Amino acid sequence: MNSYGSFPGARPRRLRTTPALRRMVAETRLHPADLILPAFVREGITEPVPIQAMPGVVQHTRDTLRKAAVEALEAGVSGIMLFGVPADAKKDAAGTAGTDPDGILQVAVRDVRAEVGDDLVIMSDLCLDEFTDHGHCGVLDAQGRVDNDATLERYAEMAQVQADAGVHVVGPSGMMDGQVGVIRDALDTIGKEDVAILAYTAKYSSAFYGPFREAVGSSLKGDRKTYQQDPANLRESMRELALDLEEGADMVMVKPAGPYLDVLAKVADAVDVPVAAYQISGEYAMVEAAAEKGWIDRDKAILETLTGIRRAGAQMILTYWATEVARNLSAGRG
């Protein structure tokens, strides 16, 4: 008993008694501006193609991509990350469609920039995996291994054509050593100093990428364990972080998000640049599949996963639910 004759004296539940009170004392808040929409655009289609493993997500036509960008903007989403899906016949060992000024990704960047201008941050995936016939994120050497330094030369070319197309931010996702520095030099060389780099600083070799492979029509043979990070490692991420910052990264990212909240929190605590996290295809698919079976409340689960990522330190979240969630938040349903 305390001096006032009541026990317990500390009652945290007092601040949970009503929705208004809980809202007032909430420590973490989601806002539409925290969200970035990843979007796929496929060459040579006239109607959107549903992605079977990601209910509600499609491979866009150029026209429907422009519409999706406008919808994201109107919902209050901050950015859109574009992934190009070329025709299979255009894939080759060097991923040349990825550096073709008229390749699908560069065309899509120009389309979206013409539609929304500077009102929506246009980001582009800077990687070769969508464009190579072997599906790896770089060019291969004579032994079939990803050649780091030869790949950097291709990334420099990609950065320049994407910048020329009008992208605001490039997102190098291949996890090649030195990629941020090479890309920064390539952009500065052509007078694109204002194009920012969102570094995929900690990108893990994850089982949760499965649905994404369908989304981009991946031709991957083998795996990416020699360049993506081992899920067992955390200190390695901090080394990658130091290198990316030294090379000129403007923003950094952890991918996937949900299984790596500890990494995200450690990265967020260590830096003074914006931190992003990518809620990837497998994370999306698990919630949708469980909800479809009636095992979880879909809307509440979506909001809980995003709040957890935000609480762990992400200022920006790439999520396939971006537009939907932004609309709900704006309508007060968050």
C-alpha positions as CSV (number, residue, x, y, z in Angstrom):
1,M,0.0,0.0,0.0
2,N,1.2,3.5,-0.8
3,S,0.6,6.6,1.3
4,Y,-2.7,7.2,-0.5
5,G,-4.0,3.8,0.4
6,S,-4.3,2.5,-3.2
7,F,-2.5,-0.2,-5.1
8,P,-1.1,-0.1,-7.7
9,G,-0.1,3.5,-7.7
10,A,1.1,3.5,-11.3
11,R,-1.7,2.8,-13.7
12,P,-0.5,3.1,-17.3
13,R,-3.9,1.9,-18.4
14,R,-5.3,5.3,-17.6
15,L,-3.9,6.5,-20.9
16,R,-5.5,3.8,-22.9
17,T,-9.1,4.2,-21.9
18,T,-10.5,5.9,-25.0
19,P,-9.6,6.0,-28.7
20,A,-9.1,9.8,-28.4
21,L,-6.8,9.4,-25.5
22,R,-4.8,6.7,-27.1
23,R,-4.5,8.8,-30.2
24,M,-3.3,11.8,-28.2
25,V,-0.4,10.0,-26.5
26,A,0.6,7.8,-29.5
27,E,4.4,7.8,-29.8
28,T,4.5,6.8,-33.5
29,R,2.3,8.2,-36.2
30,L,2.0,7.2,-39.8
31,H,1.4,9.9,-42.4
32,P,0.8,9.6,-46.2
33,A,4.0,11.5,-46.8
34,D,6.0,8.6,-45.2
35,L,5.0,6.2,-48.0
36,I,6.5,5.4,-51.4
37,L,4.7,3.2,-53.9
38,P,6.8,0.6,-55.8
39,A,5.3,0.1,-59.3
40,F,6.0,-2.2,-62.2
41,V,5.7,-1.3,-65.9
42,R,5.9,-4.0,-68.6
43,E,6.8,-3.5,-72.2
44,G,4.4,-4.5,-74.9
45,I,1.1,-5.0,-73.0
46,T,-2.2,-3.3,-73.6
47,E,-3.9,-4.1,-70.4
48,P,-2.5,-4.4,-66.8
49,V,-1.3,-7.9,-65.9
50,P,-2.3,-9.1,-62.4
51,I,0.6,-10.5,-60.4
52,Q,-0.8,-13.8,-59.0
53,A,1.3,-13.9,-55.9
54,M,0.5,-10.3,-55.0
55,P,-3.2,-9.8,-55.1
56,G,-4.1,-6.2,-56.1
57,V,-0.7,-5.5,-57.7
58,V,-0.2,-5.5,-61.4
59,Q,2.3,-5.0,-64.1
60,H,1.3,-1.7,-65.6
61,T,0.9,-0.5,-69.1
62,R,2.4,2.9,-69.7
63,D,-1.0,4.5,-69.5
64,T,-2.1,2.8,-66.3
65,L,1.3,3.6,-64.7
66,R,0.6,7.3,-65.3
67,K,-2.8,6.9,-63.7
68,A,-1.3,5.1,-60.7
69,A,1.2,7.9,-60.3
70,V,-1.5,10.5,-60.2
71,E,-3.6,8.5,-57.8
72,A,-0.6,8.1,-55.5
73,L,0.0,11.9,-55.7
74,E,-3.6,12.7,-54.9
75,A,-3.5,10.3,-51.9
76,G,-0.6,12.2,-50.5
77,V,2.1,9.6,-51.1
78,S,5.6,11.1,-51.4
79,G,7.2,9.0,-54.1
80,I,7.0,6.2,-56.6
81,M,9.7,3.7,-57.3
82,L,9.7,2.4,-60.8
83,F,10.7,-1.1,-62.0
84,G,10.9,-1.9,-65.7
85,V,9.9,-5.2,-67.2
86,P,11.3,-5.6,-70.7
87,A,10.2,-8.0,-73.4
88,D,11.9,-11.3,-73.0
89,A,13.5,-11.0,-76.4
90,K,15.3,-7.9,-75.3
91,K,17.1,-9.5,-72.4
92,D,20.7,-10.3,-72.9
93,A,23.8,-11.1,-70.8
94,A,24.7,-7.5,-70.3
95,G,21.2,-6.2,-69.7
96,T,21.5,-3.6,-72.5
97,A,17.8,-2.8,-72.3
98,G,18.5,-1.2,-69.0
99,T,20.8,1.4,-70.5
100,D,18.8,1.9,-73.7
101,P,17.5,5.5,-73.6
102,D,14.3,4.1,-75.1
103,G,14.1,1.1,-72.8
104,I,10.9,0.5,-70.9
105,L,12.2,1.9,-67.6
106,Q,13.5,5.2,-69.1
107,V,10.3,5.6,-71.1
108,A,8.3,5.1,-68.0
109,V,10.3,7.7,-66.1
110,R,9.7,10.2,-68.8
111,D,6.0,9.3,-68.9
112,V,5.6,9.8,-65.1
113,R,7.7,12.9,-65.0
114,A,5.5,14.4,-67.8
115,E,2.4,13.5,-65.8
116,V,3.3,14.7,-62.3
117,G,6.4,16.9,-62.8
118,D,8.1,17.6,-59.5
119,D,5.0,17.0,-57.3
120,L,5.8,13.3,-56.8
121,V,9.3,12.1,-56.2
122,I,10.2,9.8,-59.1
123,M,12.6,7.0,-58.2
124,S,14.0,4.3,-60.4
125,D,15.4,0.9,-59.6
126,L,19.1,1.0,-60.7
127,C,19.9,-2.7,-61.2
128,L,20.4,-5.1,-64.1
129,D,18.4,-8.1,-62.9
130,E,15.2,-7.2,-64.8
131,F,17.2,-6.9,-68.0
132,T,19.6,-9.8,-68.0
133,D,18.8,-13.2,-69.5
134,H,20.5,-14.9,-66.5
135,G,18.6,-12.7,-63.9
136,H,21.6,-11.6,-61.9
137,C,22.1,-8.0,-60.8
138,G,25.3,-7.7,-62.8
139,V,27.4,-9.0,-65.7
140,L,29.0,-12.4,-65.4
141,D,32.7,-13.3,-65.8
142,A,34.0,-16.3,-67.7
143,Q,33.3,-18.6,-64.7
144,G,29.7,-17.4,-64.4
145,R,30.3,-15.2,-61.3
146,V,29.0,-11.7,-61.0
147,D,31.9,-9.4,-61.9
148,N,31.7,-6.5,-59.4
149,D,33.8,-4.0,-61.2
150,A,32.5,-4.7,-64.7
151,T,29.0,-4.3,-63.3
152,L,29.9,-0.9,-61.8
153,E,30.6,0.3,-65.3
154,R,27.1,-0.7,-66.4
155,Y,25.6,0.9,-63.3
156,A,27.3,4.2,-64.2
157,E,25.6,4.0,-67.6
158,M,22.2,3.2,-66.1
159,A,22.5,6.1,-63.7
160,Q,23.1,8.5,-66.6
161,V,20.3,7.4,-68.8
162,Q,17.8,7.4,-65.9
163,A,18.9,10.9,-64.9
164,D,18.5,12.0,-68.5
165,A,15.0,10.6,-68.5
166,G,14.1,12.8,-65.5
167,V,14.3,10.7,-62.4
168,H,14.7,12.5,-59.1
169,V,16.3,9.6,-57.1
170,V,18.1,6.5,-58.3
171,G,18.0,3.4,-56.1
172,P,21.0,1.1,-56.7
173,S,19.9,-2.2,-55.4
174,G,22.5,-4.6,-56.7
175,M,24.8,-4.6,-53.6
176,M,28.0,-4.3,-55.6
177,D,30.9,-3.0,-53.7
178,G,31.6,0.7,-54.5
179,Q,28.3,1.2,-56.4
180,V,27.3,4.4,-54.6
181,G,30.6,6.2,-55.3
182,V,30.6,5.2,-59.0
183,I,27.1,6.3,-59.5
184,R,27.7,9.6,-57.8
185,D,30.7,10.3,-60.1
186,A,28.7,9.3,-63.1
187,L,25.8,11.6,-62.3
188,D,28.1,14.5,-61.4
189,T,30.0,14.1,-64.7
190,I,27.0,14.8,-66.8
191,G,25.8,17.7,-64.6
192,K,23.2,15.8,-62.7
193,E,24.3,16.8,-59.2
194,D,20.7,17.2,-58.1
195,V,19.8,13.6,-58.7
196,A,19.8,11.9,-55.3
197,I,20.9,8.4,-54.4
198,L,18.8,6.1,-52.2
199,A,21.4,3.5,-51.2
200,Y,20.2,-0.1,-50.7
201,T,22.6,-0.2,-47.8
202,A,21.4,-3.4,-46.1
203,K,19.8,-5.7,-48.7
204,Y,19.5,-9.2,-47.4
205,S,19.4,-12.5,-49.4
206,S,15.8,-13.2,-48.3
207,A,13.2,-15.9,-48.9
208,F,10.6,-13.2,-49.0
209,Y,11.5,-12.0,-52.5
210,G,9.6,-14.8,-54.2
211,P,6.6,-12.9,-55.5
212,F,8.8,-10.1,-56.8
213,R,10.4,-12.5,-59.2
214,E,7.0,-13.0,-60.8
215,A,6.4,-9.2,-60.8
216,V,9.5,-8.5,-62.8
217,G,9.5,-11.6,-64.9
218,S,12.9,-12.7,-63.4
219,S,15.1,-15.0,-65.4
220,L,17.3,-15.8,-62.4
221,K,19.4,-18.9,-62.4
222,G,21.0,-19.8,-59.1
223,D,20.9,-17.3,-56.2
224,R,22.3,-14.0,-55.1
225,K,24.1,-15.0,-51.9
226,T,27.5,-13.8,-53.1
227,Y,26.4,-10.2,-53.2
228,Q,23.3,-9.8,-51.1
229,Q,23.8,-9.9,-47.3
230,D,23.6,-13.0,-45.1
231,P,20.5,-12.9,-42.9
232,A,22.6,-13.9,-39.9
233,N,24.7,-10.7,-40.0
234,L,24.1,-7.3,-38.4
235,R,27.6,-5.8,-38.0
236,E,28.1,-6.3,-41.7
237,S,25.2,-3.9,-42.3
238,M,26.9,-1.2,-40.3
239,R,30.1,-1.6,-42.4
240,E,28.0,-1.3,-45.5
241,L,26.3,1.8,-44.0
242,A,29.7,3.5,-43.3
243,L,30.9,2.8,-46.9
244,D,27.7,4.1,-48.5
245,L,27.8,7.3,-46.5
246,E,31.4,7.8,-47.3
247,E,30.7,7.3,-51.0
248,G,27.9,10.0,-51.0
249,A,24.6,8.3,-50.3
250,D,21.8,10.8,-49.7
251,M,19.5,8.3,-48.1
252,V,19.9,4.7,-46.9
253,M,17.6,1.7,-46.9
254,V,17.1,-1.6,-45.2
255,K,15.4,-4.4,-47.2
256,P,13.4,-6.4,-46.3
257,A,11.7,-4.4,-43.5
258,G,9.7,-6.7,-41.2
259,P,12.2,-9.5,-40.6
260,Y,15.0,-6.9,-40.1
261,L,13.6,-4.3,-37.7
262,D,16.6,-4.7,-35.4
263,V,18.9,-3.8,-38.3
264,L,16.6,-0.9,-39.2
265,A,16.6,0.5,-35.7
266,K,20.4,0.3,-35.4
267,V,20.9,2.0,-38.8
268,A,18.4,4.7,-37.8
269,D,20.2,5.4,-34.6
270,A,23.5,5.7,-36.3
271,V,22.9,8.2,-39.1
272,D,21.8,11.8,-39.8
273,V,20.5,11.1,-43.2
274,P,16.9,9.9,-44.1
275,V,16.3,6.2,-43.6
276,A,14.0,4.1,-45.7
277,A,12.7,0.5,-45.4
278,Y,11.2,-1.7,-48.1
279,Q,8.2,-3.8,-47.1
280,I,8.8,-6.4,-49.8
281,S,6.6,-8.7,-51.9
282,G,6.7,-11.6,-49.5
283,E,5.7,-9.5,-46.6
284,Y,2.8,-8.2,-48.6
285,A,1.8,-11.6,-49.9
286,M,1.7,-13.2,-46.4
287,V,-0.8,-10.6,-45.1
288,E,-3.0,-10.8,-48.2
289,A,-3.0,-14.6,-48.1
290,A,-3.8,-14.8,-44.4
291,A,-6.5,-12.2,-44.8
292,E,-8.1,-14.0,-47.8
293,K,-8.4,-17.1,-45.6
294,G,-10.0,-15.1,-42.9
295,W,-7.2,-15.7,-40.4
296,I,-6.4,-12.1,-39.7
297,D,-8.0,-8.7,-40.0
298,R,-6.4,-7.3,-43.2
299,D,-6.6,-3.6,-42.6
300,K,-5.5,-3.8,-39.0
301,A,-2.6,-6.1,-39.9
302,I,-1.4,-3.7,-42.7
303,L,-1.5,-0.7,-40.4
304,E,0.3,-2.7,-37.6
305,T,3.1,-3.8,-39.9
306,L,3.7,-0.3,-41.2
307,T,3.5,1.2,-37.7
308,G,6.1,-1.2,-36.6
309,I,8.5,-0.3,-39.4
310,R,8.0,3.4,-38.7
311,R,8.5,2.8,-34.9
312,A,11.8,1.0,-35.7
313,G,13.1,4.2,-37.3
314,A,12.1,4.3,-41.0
315,Q,11.2,7.8,-42.1
316,M,10.1,6.4,-45.5
317,I,8.4,3.1,-46.2
318,L,8.2,1.5,-49.6
319,T,5.0,-0.5,-49.6
320,Y,2.7,-1.9,-52.2
321,W,-0.2,-0.6,-50.0
322,A,1.1,3.0,-50.2
323,T,-1.9,4.6,-52.0
324,E,-4.5,2.6,-50.2
325,V,-3.1,3.3,-46.8
326,A,-2.5,7.0,-47.6
327,R,-6.2,7.4,-48.5
328,N,-7.3,5.7,-45.3
329,L,-5.0,7.9,-43.2
330,S,-6.3,11.0,-44.9
331,A,-9.8,9.9,-44.2
332,G,-9.0,9.3,-40.6
333,R,-9.2,5.5,-40.8
334,G,-5.6,5.0,-39.8
